[in-house]
Amino acid sequence: MKTAKTYFLGALLLGLAVFPMLVPNPYYIHLIVVIAIYAILLFGLDIVVGYTGEISLGHAALFGIGAYTTGVLVVKLGVPFWIAMPCSIATTAAFGALLALPALRVTGPYLAMVTLAFGTIAQIFINELDFITNGPQGLTVFKPVILGHRVTTVDFYYFSIVTAVLSLIVVNRMLKSFIGRALEALRASTIAADCMGVSVYRTKVLAFVLSAAFAGLAGSMYTFSEEYIAPNNFNFELTILFLLAVTLGGRKTRSGSIIGATIVVLLPNLLSDLELFRTITVVVAIAVVVGAGYALVKTSTSIRQLSVPLTAVAAFVVFGFTLEDIAEHRQTIFGLMILGVVYYLPDGIMGYLRDQVKRFRPNWVEAHEIIQDSGNKAATEAIASGQLSPHQGNLLEVKNLVMQFGGLKALNKVNLCVAKGSVHGLIGPNGSGKSTMMNVLTGIYTPTEGTVRYNGQSLSGRPASEIALSGIARTFQNVQLFGEMTVIENVLVGLHHTFNANLVDVVFNSRRYHEEERKARERAAGILEFVGLASLANEEARNLPYGKQRLLEIGRALGLNPSLLLLDEPAAGIPPADLPELTDMIRKIRSHGITVILIEHHMDVVMGVSDNVSVLDFGQKIAEGTPDAVQKDPKVIEAYLGSEVELPGHSKLQIVAV
Ligand SMILES: Nc1ncnc2c1ncn2[C@@H]1O[C@H](COP(=O)(O)OP(=O)(O)OP(=O)(O)O)[C@@H](O)[C@H]1O
């Protein structure tokens, strides 16, 4: 598959290299230049939309800011193009950082509104600052002169192709690295990403800055390609066009960006000719009818299911043939296309093709997903405990902890001491405050009162990612895996902290980065071996059965080299026959010097493996001691059963040794 891809890319590049000689028509050459420029922008937009899952309606404005920075510098200040272009990139990157600020506070439709406002304001500013931008009249910027030779359309064509290919290589390397994994983790679960030491704050800013930088480069090139820019070039319609391109081409693939760019560049040309548009509606209708017929015969699709797309396509043809002026309805057509794509091709054209390939070749996995190392270290060697500064006494000391939600005290003056190297059970009936305790310990909640000291140091005021990096790892009651990532990639996010390489290392594939990636993959493979998921390394996490997802969460948390591991109901969903294996695993984790806090409703697991057990009820600690002592405590039995009962016999706390 990789060879087929390489051949295809080689043929494409060769075709592009000879295109101006075979088709010397400047119109077609210019179209390909615009496709290359849009593709560069879409590589960047995909970082925000595809990878981090945010919506940006401000990329047309960033594109405009990049274009105008070059235009103003070249025309008004006489700055040479080779300085103006990096200035455009730097300026839009700075605006990207500005856009990241609201993205840290709001997401989804709210962020879309903020970025839309940014786009509108930017356009108004460009319009109003006419002493710099020439206002609505726009700026005329000729192609640069290099060594006495004015750059021609064909020269610029080659420059655009080379820049697009370089951008593709740069963005591809970034997104296939630990940086891309961190971005993708944010999309799936910001809380889990934070708890794996991936700072949501830094990663979001990075995503917006990188994305905006590509928009700046594209904008700067657009200025030279068009030789004229005006505020209207960067309007709302362009934003919609960019979003359509990313969605239609397919998220998280560079080929999707290129396909999307090609479609949206050609689309307005197609939509400017009414006759051509009508022909397209008929061709689309025939394709849909043939597809529907095939689906009806070959699959279990019913006529009822097909009635919606068939009616929609019939309406599309009627719409095409009743239109008088197509230009007026362009935005409506784009909007309808987005609707259709979101509904029928949610993963875009590339996503659809990938699904088809997987259908016909179920064992196919993308090359980068495969564990490339032979010689894995032994599974147990992959488990390491973080190095703590020497500190006498308990690893964790919680004093008078109160966590209040409105009028409810989920934790009420709780004291808890956890000895180094022990397994400490934390039990209690539903709603007693166990998960709240986990969330406070990992920095998700800021406690209302009280102190938490870990290895002698206060945790108060420290963000979740910092707490994680100090050696506290966790799993979640409601599994929070990075579902679209493979099993091994999930563990690699846990190993994010092992990378010292920077962006430059990644882009130039430096030896340092290469070595770190190799070691991380080797460790991840060892960890998967340890949690019994090695054979599923290349499976998407969302496809695992629930019990295995829990094991994967443990593996991902072990990647952090934790000194303290918080396990929130690890046995939930694990078949009873496999529970002894789980308790064994917890013991092995302890034998590596990792302290464990275990929340569990399976009493046989918690009592079988814990050195000490604390019991919560209505936010208060009601008992503490060895498993034996706790299970005989009448207060504990009352809390669980709601009334005094005799021990043992009817107790839910009846213990089965594991
Ligand atoms: N973010 C929140 N906002 C409001 N109330 C909350 C929040 N988180 C937890 N609570 C409440 O705090 C109490 C303790 O909840 P918590 O999830 O910690 O209990 P638990 O012991 O983990 O229960 P379970 O065993 O069912 O998971 C519950 O009454 C819950 O509704």
The ligand as an SDF file (V2000), in Angstrom:
LIG
                    3D

 31 33  0  0  0  0  0  0  0  0999 V2000
  -18.9230   18.1360   39.1530 N   0  0  0  0  0  0  0  0  0  0  0  0
  -19.8840   17.8860   40.0410 C   0  0  0  0  0  0  0  0  0  0  0  0
  -20.8820   18.7690   40.2260 N   0  0  0  0  0  0  0  0  0  0  0  0
  -21.8590   18.5360   41.1270 C   0  0  0  0  0  0  0  0  0  0  0  0
  -21.9130   17.4380   41.8850 N   0  0  0  0  0  0  0  0  0  0  0  0
  -20.9470   16.5180   41.7620 C   0  0  0  0  0  0  0  0  0  0  0  0
  -19.8750   16.6860   40.8240 C   0  0  0  0  0  0  0  0  0  0  0  0
  -19.0680   15.6160   40.9100 N   0  0  0  0  0  0  0  0  0  0  0  0
  -19.5960   14.8090   41.8410 C   0  0  0  0  0  0  0  0  0  0  0  0
  -20.7170   15.3450   42.3510 N   0  0  0  0  0  0  0  0  0  0  0  0
  -21.5560   14.7820   43.4050 C   0  0  0  0  0  0  0  0  0  0  0  0
  -20.7060   14.4420   44.4730 O   0  0  0  0  0  0  0  0  0  0  0  0
  -21.1360   13.2370   45.0770 C   0  0  0  0  0  0  0  0  0  0  0  0
  -20.0070   12.2490   45.0970 C   0  0  0  0  0  0  0  0  0  0  0  0
  -19.8150   11.8000   43.7580 O   0  0  0  0  0  0  0  0  0  0  0  0
  -18.6420   10.8160   43.3560 P   0  0  0  0  0  0  0  0  0  0  0  0
  -18.7330   10.5930   41.8850 O   0  0  0  0  0  0  0  0  0  0  0  0
  -17.3650   11.3020   43.8800 O   0  0  0  0  0  0  0  0  0  0  0  0
  -19.0580    9.4930   44.1220 O   0  0  0  0  0  0  0  0  0  0  0  0
  -18.4460    8.0390   44.0090 P   0  0  0  0  0  0  0  0  0  0  0  0
  -18.1920    7.5540   45.3800 O   0  0  0  0  0  0  0  0  0  0  0  0
  -17.3070    8.0130   43.0810 O   0  0  0  0  0  0  0  0  0  0  0  0
  -19.6780    7.2540   43.4010 O   0  0  0  0  0  0  0  0  0  0  0  0
  -19.6840    5.9960   42.4030 P   0  0  0  0  0  0  0  0  0  0  0  0
  -19.1730    4.8240   43.1530 O   0  0  0  0  0  0  0  0  0  0  0  0
  -21.0930    5.8560   41.9990 O   0  0  0  0  0  0  0  0  0  0  0  0
  -18.8130    6.3750   41.2790 O   0  0  0  0  0  0  0  0  0  0  0  0
  -22.3530   12.7550   44.2930 C   0  0  0  0  0  0  0  0  0  0  0  0
  -23.5120   13.1750   44.9910 O   0  0  0  0  0  0  0  0  0  0  0  0
  -22.2230   13.4740   42.9830 C   0  0  0  0  0  0  0  0  0  0  0  0
  -23.4950   13.7110   42.4060 O   0  0  0  0  0  0  0  0  0  0  0  0
  1  2  1  0
  2  3  1  0
  2  7  2  0
  3  4  2  0
  4  5  1  0
  5  6  2  0
  6  7  1  0
  6 10  1  0
  7  8  1  0
  8  9  2  0
  9 10  1  0
 10 11  1  0
 11 12  1  0
 11 30  1  0
 12 13  1  0
 13 14  1  0
 13 28  1  0
 14 15  1  0
 15 16  1  0
 16 17  2  0
 16 18  1  0
 16 19  1  0
 19 20  1  0
 20 21  2  0
 20 22  1  0
 20 23  1  0
 23 24  1  0
 24 25  2  0
 24 26  1  0
 24 27  1  0
 28 29  1  0
 28 30  1  0
 30 31  1  0
M  END
$$$$
